[in-house]
C-alpha cells in the first residue's frame, strides 16, 4: 500500500524550553482517514504544522517528513522544493483563513493559484474552467448559492465548508484539518465532518484531522492516533478507544476528551484571518467572481 505520509524521529523544542513533540514516528497510507486526538497542549496542531512545512523541527536532529514520497523537511530544515509539495497538501485551519472582504468564489479559487501562470497569479484573473471547478467544489460542500457573497457574511460552518472547497480546487492529495469543528455548533460540525469523510471516500484523498471529541473521532475515522505531552501514546482502530483506556492514557484529562462539545451558535466565534499577501490584491479580484 502506498504511503501518503511518513514521519520519522520528529522532535520539537520551543524557545521557552517546552518539548512539544517527542520522537514522533508515524505512517499514514494513501486514502486513510485518521484522527489526531489529545487534550489541549498535547501537540496536535504543532504536528500538523510540521507536516505542512509551516514549522521546522529541531535543528541537527534525525527528523524526516515526507508526503507522497516527497521531502517536506529533513533534520530540521524545510526542503527547498516545499512549494511544490505544498501544492498537493490542503490545510484546513480552525479559523478558516478566508479573506473576509472578497467573494466566496474568489477565496475558493485561491486553491488554483499554484497551477496559474505568473501573470494570472499576479492579477488574480481566473480562467473559465477554474471558475467552473470552484463552483463545482462549492456545490459539493453545499454552499454554491453563496458564491457571490463576501466571505465575512457567511456563518462559521459555511466558512469552514468554503475552506474545504478551496482544498478541493487545489486538487490536494492530502488534507490536514486542524480542529476544523472546534468553534462550530453540533449540526455544523456534523456537516463538516461528513464532507471530509465523503471526499476521503469518493476522491481517495488522505485526511488527517485533529479533534477534541473522541466520540466524533470514533464515528468518522477508522484509525486514531492519540497524543499526550508530545508523544504518541496510542495508534490503532478507533473502536479500541474505551473510556477505561482513555483514563489509563490521560488520567484526569480524559474527561476533556470524553466530554461532548457544548452547543453553540453557528455564527459565534467566527475569526477570519487575512493573510498579509491578500492586502495587496488588486481590485480586479472582486470582478473575477
C-alpha positions in Angstrom: 0.0 0.0 0.0 1.3 3.5 -0.9 2.4 5.7 2.0 0.9 9.2 1.8 2.6 10.5 5.0 5.9 9.3 6.6 7.3 10.8 9.8 10.5 9.7 11.5 12.1 10.9 14.7 10.3 14.2 14.9 11.3 16.4 17.8 10.4 20.0 18.5 11.5 22.3 21.4 10.1 25.8 21.5 12.1 28.8 22.6 10.6 28.7 26.1 12.1 25.2 26.6 8.8 23.3 26.2 9.3 19.9 24.5 6.3 20.0 22.2 6.9 16.8 20.1 8.9 13.8 21.3 10.3 11.3 18.8 7.2 11.1 16.6 7.2 8.2 14.2 4.1 7.7 12.0 3.0 6.3 8.7 -0.4 7.1 7.0 -1.4 5.1 4.0 -2.9 6.7 0.9 -6.6 7.1 1.2 -6.7 6.7 5.0 -8.8 8.9 7.3 -7.0 9.4 10.6 -8.0 11.3 13.7 -5.4 13.0 15.9 -6.8 13.3 19.4 -5.4 14.7 22.6 -6.0 17.1 25.4 -5.1 20.8 25.0 -1.4 21.2 24.6 -0.8 17.6 23.6 0.9 18.6 20.3 -1.8 18.0 17.7 -1.6 21.4 15.9 2.1 21.5 16.2 2.4 18.1 14.5 0.1 19.2 11.6 2.1 22.4 11.1 5.3 20.4 10.8 3.7 18.1 8.3 2.7 21.0 6.2 6.2 22.5 6.4 5.0 25.6 8.2 7.3 24.9 11.1 10.8 23.3 11.2 11.7 20.5 13.6 14.7 20.8 15.9 17.9 21.5 14.0 20.5 18.8 13.9 18.0 16.1 14.6 17.4 12.9 12.5 13.9 14.0 11.7 12.2 13.3 8.4 8.8 14.2 7.0 7.7 13.0 3.6 4.4 13.4 1.7 3.7 11.1 -1.2 7.4 10.3 -1.3 8.4 13.9 -1.5 10.5 15.5 1.3 8.8 18.2 3.4 11.7 18.7 5.8 14.8 16.8 7.0 17.0 17.3 10.0 15.1 20.5 11.0 15.4 22.1 7.5 12.5 22.8 5.2 13.1 21.3 1.8 13.9 23.8 -1.0 11.0 22.4 -3.1 8.5 22.9 -0.4 6.1 24.9 -2.5 5.8 22.0 -5.0 5.0 19.7 -2.1 2.5 22.1 -0.5 0.6 22.3 -3.8 -0.5 18.7 -3.0 -1.5 19.4 0.6 -4.7 21.2 1.6 -4.6 22.7 5.1 -8.0 23.4 6.7 -7.5 25.8 9.6 -9.7 26.2 12.7 -10.0 29.9 11.9 -10.9 29.2 8.2 -8.3 31.6 6.8 -10.6 33.3 4.3 -10.2 36.8 3.1 -13.2 38.5 4.6 -13.7 41.3 2.1 -13.5 39.0 -1.0 -16.3 36.9 -2.5 -16.5 33.3 -1.5 -15.8 32.2 -5.1 -12.5 34.1 -5.2 -11.5 32.7 -1.8 -12.0 29.2 -3.2 -10.2 30.0 -6.5 -7.1 30.8 -4.4 -6.6 27.0 -4.4 -5.9 27.1 -8.1 -3.1 29.6 -8.0 -0.3 27.0 -7.9 -1.4 26.0 -11.5 -1.7 29.5 -12.8 0.8 31.4 -14.9 2.8 34.1 -13.2 0.6 36.9 -14.6 -2.6 35.2 -13.6 -1.2 34.7 -10.1 -0.3 38.4 -10.0 -3.6 39.7 -11.4 -5.8 37.0 -9.8 -7.7 36.7 -13.1 -9.1 33.2 -13.3 -10.0 31.3 -16.5 -13.5 30.0 -17.0 -12.6 26.3 -16.4 -11.1 27.2 -13.0 -14.2 29.2 -12.1 -16.3 26.2 -13.1 -14.2 23.9 -11.0 -14.6 26.2 -8.0 -18.4 26.4 -8.4 -18.5 22.6 -8.6 -16.4 22.4 -5.4 -18.8 24.8 -3.6 -21.7 22.7 -4.8 -20.1 19.6 -3.3 -19.9 21.2 0.1 -23.4 22.6 -0.2 -22.9 26.4 -0.5 -22.9 27.1 -4.2 -25.7 29.6 -3.7 -23.3 31.7 -1.5 -20.5 32.0 -4.2 -21.0 35.8 -4.8 -21.3 36.7 -1.1 -18.4 38.3 0.8 -16.7 35.7 3.0 -17.4 37.8 6.1 -21.2 37.3 5.6 -21.0 33.5 6.0 -21.6 31.6 9.2 -18.8 29.7 10.8 -19.9 26.4 9.4 -20.3 27.9 5.9 -16.8 29.4 6.1 -15.3 26.1 7.1 -17.0 24.4 4.1 -15.6 27.1 1.8 -12.1 26.3 3.2 -12.7 22.7 2.3 -13.9 23.7 -1.2 -10.6 25.6 -1.6 -8.7 22.4 -0.9 -10.8 20.5 -3.5 -10.0 23.2 -6.1 -6.3 22.8 -5.1 -6.5 19.2 -6.0 -4.9 18.2 -2.7 -3.9 14.6 -2.3 -3.6 15.0 1.4 -5.9 17.2 3.6 -4.7 18.3 7.0 -7.6 19.7 9.1 -6.6 21.4 12.4 -9.5 21.3 14.8 -11.9 22.2 12.0 -15.1 21.9 14.2 -13.7 23.5 17.4 -15.8 26.7 17.0 -18.9 25.2 15.4 -22.2 24.1 16.8 -23.1 20.4 16.6 -25.0 20.5 13.4 -22.4 22.5 11.6 -19.7 20.1 13.0 -21.6 17.1 11.6 -21.8 18.7 8.1 -18.1 19.5 8.1 -17.1 16.0 9.2 -19.4 14.3 6.7 -17.9 16.4 3.9 -14.3 15.4 5.0 -15.4 11.8 5.1 -17.0 12.0 1.7 -14.0 13.5 -0.1 -11.9 10.8 1.6 -14.2 8.1 0.3 -15.1 9.5 -3.1 -11.8 11.1 -4.1 -9.4 8.7 -2.3 -7.9 11.7 -0.6 -5.9 11.1 2.6 -7.4 13.0 5.5 -5.7 13.7 8.9 -7.9 15.6 11.2 -7.2 16.8 14.8 -10.2 16.6 17.1 -11.0 17.3 20.7 -14.0 14.9 20.9 -13.4 11.2 21.0 -17.0 10.4 20.0 -16.6 12.3 16.7 -13.2 10.6 16.0 -14.8 7.2 16.6 -17.7 8.0 14.3 -15.8 9.3 11.3 -12.2 7.9 11.5 -11.4 4.2 11.4 -7.9 5.0 12.8 -7.0 7.2 15.8 -3.6 8.5 16.8 -3.6 9.8 20.4 -1.0 12.3 21.6 -0.1 13.2 25.2 2.6 15.7 26.1 4.0 15.4 22.6 4.2 11.6 22.5 2.1 9.1 20.6 0.5 7.0 23.3 -2.0 5.1 21.1 -2.2 4.3 17.4 -4.9 1.9 16.4 -8.5 1.3 15.5 -10.9 3.9 16.9 -13.2 1.1 18.1 -10.5 0.2 20.7 -10.8 3.6 22.4 -12.8 2.8 25.5 -13.3 5.2 28.4 -11.1 2.9 30.6 -8.2 3.1 28.0 -8.5 6.9 27.8 -8.3 7.2 31.5 -5.3 5.0 31.5 -3.6 7.2 28.8 -4.6 10.6 30.1 -5.7 10.3 33.7 -8.0 13.2 34.8 -7.5 14.8 31.3 -9.6 12.0 29.8 -12.7 13.8 30.9 -11.8 16.7 28.5 -11.8 14.2 25.6 -14.9 12.3 26.6 -17.0 15.5 27.2 -19.4 16.2 24.3 -19.0 19.5 22.6 -21.3 22.2 24.1 -24.0 23.7 21.9 -23.0 26.9 20.3 -24.5 29.3 17.7 -23.1 28.8 14.3 -22.3 32.4 14.0 -20.3 32.6 17.2 -16.5 32.5 17.4 -16.0 33.3 13.7 -12.5 34.5 13.4 -11.3 35.3 9.9 -7.6 35.6 9.3 -6.5 37.9 6.4 -3.1 36.8 5.0 -0.7 39.7 4.5 -0.4 38.9 0.8 -4.1 39.5 0.5 -3.9 43.1 1.4 -2.2 44.0 -1.8 -4.6 42.1 -4.1 -5.8 44.4 -6.8 -9.4 45.5 -7.2 -9.8 43.2 -10.2 -10.0 40.3 -7.9 -13.6 41.1 -7.0 -14.6 41.2 -10.7 -13.4 37.6 -11.1 -16.4 36.5 -9.0 
